[in-house]
Amino acid sequence: MLDIKDLSCGYGAFEAVHGISLSLRPGTITGLLGANGAGKSSTLMCLAGHVQLNGGRIVFNDEDISQLPAYERVRRGLAISPEGRRLFKDLSVEDNLRVGGLIRPKTDFAEDRDFVLSLFPRLGERLTSLAGNLSGGEQQMLAIGRALMTRPKVILIDELSLGLMPKVIDLCYHALDALKGKGMAILLVEQNTDRVLKIADDICVLESGRTVWQGSAQVAAQDPDLVAAYLGLH
Ligand code: ATP
């Protein structure tokens, strides 16, 4: 569904990611792992059209979208829940969802909102609250929910569990499972290696902007050298 070929990206003269290739398939979760500064967020932001592409191609359902502006990528079905969530803090939960759904026909709003609320019932109890007043967990649910309002085929999620309570992390992972079941392709950036190895189909490990390991999550979890060297588990 989304084929990333030899992607390089960065900021002005500084190149953060040097030639990574990934293939995201419908109904699968791909975990993008690596230490701080490895280039995970830059990769996601480049795929979404917010960070400068220096080389390579992004092909979405056989169409090269590498040069399309961010909103055209959203229209085609590529959504991002970015690092730091970037919610509209002075808007209510419902209005944040409404902004997410602006590219959809107005008549789809209620159905799309209800789908988000079925995944995250807690948001239903907070519809009129300002996003800035939500807990960290609620904000994460809203960031994912806002992305889902675009009816994506591919969703890019940055730092899913950072700073969240274990119960909320469980809830978010449960939601990912449901999205995977609906045939969505998910690219997940996570610090929580243990969780990713359990839920992901494939993983890609970055170090200093390069891929150092790529393959099935099941194989990765059983490779003690890989785990010790790059994934911080023992
Ligand atoms: P983290 O988990 O800390 O977010 P990461 O793997 O997501 O790490 P990136 O945030 O993509 O890594 O950073 C990759 C490199 O790009 C780092 O060297 C970082 O300093 C640099 N970088 C990130 N954002 C910018 C920016 N806006 N301008 C310049 N350099 C940046």
Residues whose N, C-alpha, C, O or C-beta is under 5 A from the ligand:
A	BS01	ATP	Y11 A16 A35 N36 G37 A38 G39 K40 S41 S42 T43
